[in-house]
Amino acid sequence: MRFLTMKKITIIALSAFFYTGITSAQEGQINLSKNPKIDKLLTYKTEINQETDNDNRYKIQIFNGNRKNAERAKSKFEINHRDMQAKMKFETPNYKVWVGNFRTSLEADRYLEEVKKTFPNAFAFIPPKKKN
């Protein structure tokens, strides 16, 4: 029995000794070059996103009611979902808490599944267009 234990220890020690010679770190130098057109493209994309009408995008409503509870729901959401900001809207006579700015209903529905774990009455919608 003792022989098997010594045999295992010897095999492990020899394996470790031989593998240390095989593993070695490589050193090198990385040079990055950035095309100046990328900065122009990012600036252009930012301008387009600012011009896009975000009111016609999908939102998720997580609360509808008085101001005190709306502020609580907003805070709770922002603590649990740090990746997205909540906005409080007032539509007489209630405050509503909306989250998201989704381009498609599929995006909104996917995020809605996550939100429903904390806010089971949440739903996705497109806000009605403003009248001029």
C-alpha positions as CSV (number, residue, x, y, z in Angstrom):
1,M,0.0,0.0,0.0
2,R,2.8,2.4,0.9
3,F,4.6,1.5,-2.4
4,L,1.6,2.7,-4.4
5,T,1.6,6.0,-2.6
6,M,5.3,6.5,-3.2
7,K,4.9,5.5,-6.8
8,K,2.1,8.1,-7.3
9,I,4.3,10.8,-5.7
10,T,7.2,9.9,-7.9
11,I,5.1,10.1,-11.0
12,I,3.6,13.4,-10.1
13,A,7.0,14.9,-9.2
14,L,8.6,13.7,-12.4
15,S,5.7,15.0,-14.5
16,A,5.9,18.4,-12.8
17,F,9.7,18.5,-13.4
18,F,9.4,17.7,-17.1
19,Y,6.4,20.0,-17.8
20,T,8.1,23.1,-16.3
21,G,10.6,23.0,-19.1
22,I,7.8,23.0,-21.7
23,T,5.9,25.9,-20.4
24,S,7.5,29.3,-20.9
25,A,6.1,32.8,-21.4
26,Q,6.5,34.7,-24.6
27,E,7.4,38.3,-24.7
28,G,6.5,40.6,-27.4
29,Q,5.5,44.1,-28.4
30,I,2.1,45.2,-29.7
31,N,1.7,48.2,-32.0
32,L,-1.8,49.5,-32.6
33,S,-2.6,51.9,-35.4
34,K,-6.0,53.6,-35.6
35,N,-7.5,54.8,-38.9
36,P,-8.5,58.5,-38.5
37,K,-11.8,57.7,-40.4
38,I,-12.9,55.8,-37.3
39,D,-13.2,59.0,-35.3
40,K,-15.2,60.6,-38.1
41,L,-17.5,57.6,-38.2
42,L,-18.1,57.7,-34.5
43,T,-18.9,61.4,-34.7
44,Y,-21.3,60.8,-37.5
45,K,-23.0,58.0,-35.6
46,T,-23.5,60.2,-32.5
47,E,-25.1,62.9,-34.7
48,I,-27.5,60.4,-36.2
49,N,-28.5,58.9,-32.9
50,Q,-29.2,62.4,-31.5
51,E,-31.4,63.2,-34.5
52,T,-33.4,59.9,-34.3
53,D,-36.8,60.3,-32.9
54,N,-36.6,58.2,-29.7
55,D,-40.2,58.7,-28.8
56,N,-41.2,56.1,-31.3
57,R,-39.1,53.4,-29.8
58,Y,-40.3,50.6,-27.5
59,K,-40.3,51.3,-23.7
60,I,-41.1,49.2,-20.7
61,Q,-43.4,50.6,-18.0
62,I,-42.6,49.3,-14.5
63,F,-44.8,51.5,-12.4
64,N,-48.0,53.7,-12.6
65,G,-49.2,55.6,-9.5
66,N,-48.3,58.3,-7.0
67,R,-45.0,60.2,-7.0
68,K,-43.6,58.6,-3.7
69,N,-44.0,55.1,-5.0
70,A,-42.8,56.0,-8.4
71,E,-39.6,57.3,-6.9
72,R,-39.2,54.1,-5.0
73,A,-39.8,51.9,-8.1
74,K,-37.3,54.0,-10.0
75,S,-34.6,53.6,-7.3
76,K,-35.3,49.9,-7.0
77,F,-35.0,49.4,-10.7
78,E,-31.7,51.4,-10.9
79,I,-30.2,49.3,-8.1
80,N,-31.2,46.0,-9.6
81,H,-30.5,46.9,-13.2
82,R,-27.4,49.1,-13.4
83,D,-27.2,48.7,-17.2
84,M,-30.2,50.9,-17.9
85,Q,-31.6,54.2,-16.6
86,A,-35.2,54.6,-15.5
87,K,-37.2,57.8,-16.3
88,M,-40.2,59.1,-14.4
89,K,-43.0,60.7,-16.5
90,F,-46.0,62.6,-15.2
91,E,-49.3,62.0,-17.1
92,T,-52.2,63.4,-15.2
93,P,-53.0,62.1,-12.5
94,N,-50.3,59.5,-12.2
95,Y,-46.5,59.2,-12.4
96,K,-45.1,56.5,-14.7
97,V,-41.7,54.9,-14.6
98,W,-40.4,53.9,-18.0
99,V,-37.2,52.1,-18.9
100,G,-35.4,51.4,-22.1
101,N,-35.3,52.8,-25.6
102,F,-35.5,49.6,-27.7
103,R,-35.6,49.7,-31.5
104,T,-37.6,46.4,-31.9
105,S,-40.2,44.6,-30.0
106,L,-37.9,41.6,-29.8
107,E,-35.3,43.6,-27.9
108,A,-38.0,45.0,-25.6
109,D,-39.5,41.6,-24.9
110,R,-36.1,40.0,-24.1
111,Y,-35.4,42.8,-21.6
112,L,-38.9,42.6,-20.2
113,E,-38.4,39.0,-19.2
114,E,-35.5,40.1,-17.0
115,V,-37.5,43.1,-15.6
116,K,-40.5,41.0,-14.7
117,K,-38.4,39.1,-12.1
118,T,-38.5,42.3,-10.0
119,F,-41.6,44.1,-11.4
120,P,-44.1,41.4,-12.4
121,N,-46.7,43.9,-13.7
122,A,-44.2,45.5,-16.2
123,F,-45.1,45.6,-19.9
124,A,-43.6,46.8,-23.1
125,F,-45.2,49.4,-25.4
126,I,-44.6,52.2,-27.9
127,P,-45.5,55.6,-26.4
128,P,-48.2,57.5,-28.3
129,K,-47.0,60.2,-30.7
130,K,-47.1,63.7,-29.4
131,K,-49.6,66.1,-30.9
132,N,-48.2,69.4,-32.2
